[in-house]
Amino acid sequence: MKPLLFILCAFALTATLGAVSAAQSSPEANLQTAKTPGVTGVLDGPRTAVFVTPQDSCVPNDIPDAMARAFRDSTGTVHLVSASSDMYQSLGPTLDNLQHSCDAAYNSANDPNPSNYNDQSWLDSFYTLDGTTIAALTHHEYHGWAHPGECHTQNIVECEYDSDTYHQSTDGGYHFDSFPAPANLVAEIPYQYRVDHGPAGYSVDTNIVPYGGFYYAVATAWTWPPNCSGQKGPHHCLTSGGSPIRTTDVFDPSSWRGWNGTDFSVSFVDPYLGKVQRPTQHLYVPVPYMFAVNGIYVYQPSNVVVAVLWDYWDNELGPPGLYLTSSTDLVNWTAPTLVVTVTQLLAEDPSYGNWLYAYFSLIDPAAPDLNFSTIGDHPYLYYVRLDQNNVYNRTLFRRNITLTPAQ
């Protein structure tokens, strides 16, 4: 098992960012962004290892392979999840007092049919209204190379087909069920899988937040087709970057709508149900900075949505590292502010390792809601250190971070 979510993010970062930034460059958008309160962050104290593999793992694939998320069930028990394609979780009365459970909450089905959207599934975004019924948005990957006849190249990127699917728990989040297609589909690009040609598709790798009467998440996409450039011209990109999606019902996977550059009217269709008329109308328009998004949160002191950005591979945001940006509509975002650089994080690690970082998220132990979707000035920052020499050697860290409204 390789760090597939991480690789997805890496390729998403190759998007043509100039075109993405231009998507919201009107004077009205710039004025709205200028009026949005910014947020800065400073790390406060040393890191703490929360989960270390392989010693804390129940099985080899019990590794932190997604952003840490948390929710409370109806008994008040906290569920902390940083799951792989087999989902295990840590449980306890608070974030500071958790025990890892070896009762698998979900195991991927390894379904060889791409039209079922049921191959490898990372449950990485949870929401509940009552602590009993839990909705889960799920990063799904179809692995063509793992199924005979579905991949003949040496480049596995050409044989991966991503989508976002829906899973649900009715026992407080201890076990999750899947649904047969198309009832399981949340978001997908309107093109079928082609042997050795992908396309990779959409994924939703943020958590869900309630804001302004809607529930929001942010979808991300690989840059596709290969060697595309920009959003116009003969070789323009059909997909790239990230963009908000929203719904009024988190328990209805078909109700999510994407941003089309003007409003939230993009519907996501299943290309296996028949020929899609006008497929480009079912593709979202990317917005600035979301190519690097890991999580979104309602920052209570300013009543803005704060996004955590992790840009490891280039200087598009500034020095490679962790950034924060804020918004009041999830379309227009403030200029990102740097929290910590990759170089500063590496300085804390032993020199003998081949370290890499991914999966950054914020969780506030004082959050009043069941879903930890709100944060104050002192949330926890979670992130994963990966050993590039051994995919199963990982550590989920937690550390204090202090947030402040920008002046």
C-alpha positions in Angstrom: 0.0 0.0 0.0 1.5 3.3 -1.1 0.6 6.9 0.3 -2.1 7.4 -2.4 -3.8 10.5 -1.0 -0.4 12.1 -0.7 0.5 11.3 -4.3 -2.9 12.8 -5.3 -2.0 16.0 -3.6 1.4 16.1 -5.2 -0.1 15.9 -8.7 -2.8 18.4 -7.8 0.0 20.8 -7.1 1.1 20.7 -10.7 -2.0 22.6 -11.7 -1.6 25.7 -13.9 -2.0 28.1 -11.0 -2.0 31.2 -13.1 -5.2 30.1 -14.7 -6.6 29.1 -11.3 -5.8 32.4 -9.7 -7.3 34.3 -12.7 -10.6 32.5 -12.1 -11.5 35.1 -9.4 -9.6 38.2 -10.3 -12.5 40.7 -10.9 -12.4 44.0 -9.0 -15.5 42.9 -7.0 -13.7 39.7 -5.9 -10.6 41.6 -5.0 -12.6 44.1 -2.9 -14.4 41.3 -1.1 -11.1 39.5 -0.3 -9.7 42.8 1.0 -12.5 43.1 3.4 -12.2 39.6 4.7 -10.4 39.3 8.1 -7.2 37.4 7.7 -5.7 34.9 10.2 -2.1 34.2 11.3 -0.8 31.2 13.1 2.3 30.5 15.3 3.4 27.1 16.5 3.3 27.0 20.3 5.5 24.4 21.9 7.0 21.0 20.9 5.2 18.3 19.0 3.7 15.1 20.5 3.6 11.8 18.8 -0.1 10.6 18.8 0.3 7.5 16.7 3.5 5.7 15.6 3.6 2.8 13.1 4.2 0.0 13.1 4.1 -0.4 16.9 0.7 1.2 17.3 -0.8 -0.5 14.2 -3.4 -3.2 14.4 -2.5 -4.5 10.9 0.1 -3.4 8.4 -2.3 -1.1 6.6 -3.4 0.6 9.8 -1.3 3.7 9.1 -2.1 7.5 9.1 -2.8 8.1 5.5 -5.2 11.0 5.6 -5.8 14.2 7.5 -6.7 13.7 11.1 -10.5 14.3 11.7 -12.6 14.0 14.8 -16.2 13.8 15.8 -18.2 13.0 18.9 -20.8 10.2 19.1 -24.1 10.4 21.1 -22.4 9.2 24.2 -19.8 11.9 24.1 -17.0 9.6 22.9 -14.4 11.2 20.7 -13.5 9.4 17.4 -10.1 10.4 16.0 -9.5 9.1 12.5 -6.4 9.4 10.2 -7.3 6.4 8.2 -5.9 4.4 5.4 -8.1 2.4 3.0 -8.8 0.2 6.0 -10.2 2.4 8.6 -9.2 2.1 12.3 -9.8 4.8 14.8 -8.8 6.0 18.3 -11.6 6.5 20.9 -11.9 8.2 24.2 -13.6 10.9 26.3 -11.3 13.7 25.0 -8.6 14.3 22.4 -6.1 14.0 25.1 -7.2 10.6 26.4 -7.7 8.2 23.5 -7.1 4.4 23.0 -6.6 2.9 19.5 -9.3 0.4 18.6 -8.5 -2.7 16.5 -12.1 -3.1 15.5 -12.1 -2.1 11.9 -14.7 0.5 11.1 -14.4 -0.1 7.4 -12.4 -2.3 5.0 -12.1 -1.4 1.3 -13.9 -3.8 -1.1 -11.3 -4.1 -3.8 -14.0 -4.0 -6.4 -12.5 -4.6 -9.9 -15.4 -2.7 -11.7 -14.6 1.0 -12.0 -18.3 1.8 -12.5 -19.1 0.7 -9.0 -16.8 3.3 -7.3 -15.9 0.7 -4.7 -12.3 -0.3 -5.0 -10.0 1.5 -2.4 -11.8 4.0 -0.1 -10.4 6.5 2.5 -13.2 7.7 4.8 -11.8 11.1 5.6 -14.6 13.6 6.1 -17.4 13.1 8.7 -20.5 14.9 9.8 -23.3 14.1 12.3 -26.3 15.9 13.6 -27.1 13.6 16.5 -24.0 11.5 17.1 -25.7 8.3 16.0 -26.0 8.7 12.2 -22.6 9.7 10.7 -22.2 10.8 7.1 -18.7 10.2 5.6 -17.4 11.7 2.4 -14.8 9.3 1.0 -11.8 9.6 -1.2 -12.1 6.7 -3.6 -9.4 5.4 -5.9 -9.9 2.8 -8.6 -6.5 1.0 -9.0 -6.4 -0.2 -12.6 -3.0 -1.8 -12.0 -4.4 -4.0 -9.3 -7.0 -5.6 -11.6 -6.1 -7.9 -14.6 -6.5 -6.2 -18.0 -7.1 -2.7 -16.6 -3.6 -1.3 -16.8 -0.6 -2.1 -19.1 1.7 0.9 -18.4 4.5 1.4 -16.0 3.0 4.8 -14.9 0.3 4.1 -12.4 -1.0 7.6 -12.7 -2.4 6.6 -16.0 -4.4 3.8 -14.4 -6.0 5.6 -11.4 -9.6 6.8 -11.4 -10.6 8.9 -8.5 -14.0 10.0 -7.2 -15.7 11.0 -4.0 -18.2 8.6 -2.6 -20.5 8.3 0.4 -20.5 6.0 3.4 -22.7 6.1 6.5 -22.7 4.8 10.0 -25.9 4.2 12.0 -24.1 3.0 15.2 -22.3 6.2 16.2 -19.3 5.9 13.9 -18.1 2.5 15.0 -18.8 0.9 11.6 -19.6 2.3 8.2 -21.6 0.9 5.4 -21.3 1.5 1.6 -24.0 1.8 -1.0 -24.3 0.4 -4.5 -23.6 2.8 -7.4 -24.9 5.3 -8.3 -26.3 5.9 -4.8 -22.8 6.1 -3.4 -21.5 8.8 -5.8 -20.9 12.4 -4.5 -18.6 13.9 -7.1 -16.9 12.6 -10.2 -15.8 14.0 -13.5 -18.1 13.1 -16.4 -15.7 10.8 -18.2 -15.4 7.0 -17.8 -12.2 5.2 -16.9 -10.0 4.3 -19.9 -7.4 1.6 -19.6 -3.9 3.2 -19.4 -5.5 6.7 -19.8 -7.3 7.4 -16.5 -8.6 10.0 -16.0 -7.9 10.5 -12.3 -11.0 12.6 -11.4 -12.2 14.4 -8.4 -11.6 14.0 -4.7 -12.9 15.7 -1.6 -10.2 15.7 1.0 -11.3 18.4 3.4 -13.7 18.1 6.3 -17.3 19.5 6.2 -18.2 22.8 7.8 -21.6 24.5 8.2 -21.6 28.2 7.1 -24.2 30.6 6.0 -27.0 28.1 5.7 -25.0 25.5 3.7 -22.6 22.7 4.4 -19.3 23.2 2.6 -16.3 21.1 1.6 -13.5 21.6 -0.9 -12.9 19.2 -3.8 -9.6 18.8 -5.5 -8.6 17.4 -8.9 -5.5 16.3 -10.7 -4.3 18.3 -13.7 -5.9 16.5 -16.6 -5.5 15.7 -19.5 -1.7 15.1 -19.5 0.4 18.0 -20.7 -2.6 20.4 -20.7 -2.1 24.1 -20.0 -4.5 26.8 -18.7 -8.3 26.9 -19.0 -8.5 27.9 -22.6 -6.9 27.0 -25.9 -6.5 23.7 -27.9 -4.7 21.9 -25.0 -6.5 23.5 -22.0 -7.0 21.6 -18.8 -10.4 20.1 -18.2 -9.6 19.6 -14.5 -7.1 21.1 -12.1 -6.9 22.7 -8.7 -9.5 22.9 -6.0 -13.0 24.4 -5.6 -15.7 24.5 -3.0 -18.8 22.3 -3.1 -21.9 22.7 -1.0 -25.2 21.1 0.0 -28.1 21.6 2.4 -28.2 17.9 3.2 -25.0 16.1 4.1 -26.9 12.8 4.1 -27.9 13.0 0.4 -24.8 12.4 -1.7 -26.5 13.5 -4.9 -27.2 17.0 -3.5 -23.7 18.4 -3.6 -23.2 21.2 -6.1 -19.9 22.7 -7.4 -18.8 26.3 -8.3 -19.1 27.2 -12.0 -17.4 30.6 -11.7 -20.6 32.4 -11.0 -22.7 30.3 -8.7 -23.0 26.8 -7.2 -24.9 25.1 -10.0 -22.5 22.4 -11.1 -24.1 19.0 -10.7 -21.9 15.9 -10.7 -23.0 13.0 -12.9 -22.2 9.4 -13.3 -20.7 8.8 -16.7 -21.6 5.1 -16.5 -25.4 5.8 -16.6 -25.3 6.8 -20.3 -23.8 9.4 -22.6 -23.3 12.7 -20.8 -24.6 15.6 -22.8 -22.4 18.8 -22.5 -19.8 17.2 -20.1 -18.0 20.4 -19.5 -21.1 21.8 -17.7 -20.4 19.2 -15.0 -16.9 20.3 -14.2 -16.2 22.8 -11.4 -14.2 26.0 -11.9 -11.1 26.1 -9.6 -10.6 29.0 -7.2 -7.3 30.5 -5.8 -5.1 28.6 -3.5 -7.3 25.5 -3.0 -4.9 23.3 -5.0 -3.1 22.9 -1.6 -6.0 22.6 0.8 -6.0 20.1 3.6 -8.9 21.3 5.8 -11.4 24.1 6.4 -12.8 25.4 9.7 -15.1 28.1 11.0 -12.8 30.4 13.0 -15.2 31.7 15.7 -13.4 34.9 16.8 -13.8 36.4 13.3 -16.6 34.2 11.9 -14.6 33.4 8.8 -13.7 30.0 7.2 -10.0 29.3 7.6 -8.3 26.9 5.2 -5.1 25.0 6.0 -2.8 24.9 2.9 0.2 22.6 2.6 2.5 23.4 -0.3 5.6 21.2 -0.2 6.7 21.2 -3.8 7.0 24.7 -5.1 7.1 28.4 -4.3 3.7 29.4 -5.5 2.6 30.5 -2.0 6.1 31.4 -0.8 8.6 29.2 0.9 7.4 25.6 0.9 5.4 25.0 4.0 2.2 25.4 5.9 -0.1 28.4 5.2 -3.5 29.8 6.4 -6.1 31.7 4.3 -9.6 32.8 5.1 -12.9 33.5 3.3 -16.5 34.5 3.9 -17.8 32.7 0.7 -15.3 29.9 0.1 -14.6 31.3 -3.3 -12.5 34.4 -2.6 -9.6 33.8 -0.2 -7.2 36.1 1.5 -3.5 36.0 0.6 -2.0 33.0 2.5 0.0 33.6 5.6 3.0 31.4 6.5 2.9 29.3 9.7 6.0 27.1 9.3 8.4 26.1 6.5 9.4 22.6 5.5 13.0 23.4 6.5 11.9 24.3 10.0 10.0 21.1 10.4 12.9 19.0 9.1 15.2 20.6 11.6 13.2 18.7 14.3 13.9 15.3 12.8 16.9 12.9 13.0 19.3 13.5 10.2 19.4 9.8 9.2 15.8 9.8 8.0 14.3 10.5 4.5 11.4 12.4 5.8 8.3 13.8 4.2 5.3 15.6 5.6 1.6 15.6 4.6 -2.0 15.6 5.9 -2.2 18.8 8.0 -5.4 19.6 9.9 -6.7 21.6 12.9 -8.9 20.2 15.7 -9.9 22.3 18.6 -10.4 20.3 21.8 -12.7 23.0 23.1 -14.9 22.9 19.9 -18.6 23.0 21.1 -20.0 21.1 18.1 -20.0 17.3 17.5 -18.0 17.6 14.4 -15.0 19.8 15.6 -15.8 22.0 12.6 -15.2 25.2 14.7 -11.9 26.5 16.0 -10.9 29.2 18.4 -7.5 30.7 19.0 -5.8 27.6 20.4 -6.6 24.5 18.3 -4.3 21.5 17.9 -2.4 21.1 14.6 -2.1 17.5 13.4 0.2 16.3 10.7 1.9 13.1 9.5 5.6 12.5 9.0 6.3 9.8 6.4 9.5 7.8 5.8 10.2 7.7 2.1 12.3 4.6 2.6 9.5 2.7 4.3 5.9 3.4 3.5 4.7 1.7 6.7 6.9 3.9 8.9 4.8 7.0 9.9 4.1 9.2 12.8 1.0 11.3 13.4 2.1 14.4 15.4 0.0 16.9 17.3 1.2 20.3 18.5 -0.3 23.5 19.8 -0.9 26.4 17.5 -2.0 29.9 18.3 -4.2 31.7 15.8 -4.7 35.5 15.7 -6.9 37.7 13.6 -4.6 39.5 11.2 -4.3 43.3 11.7 
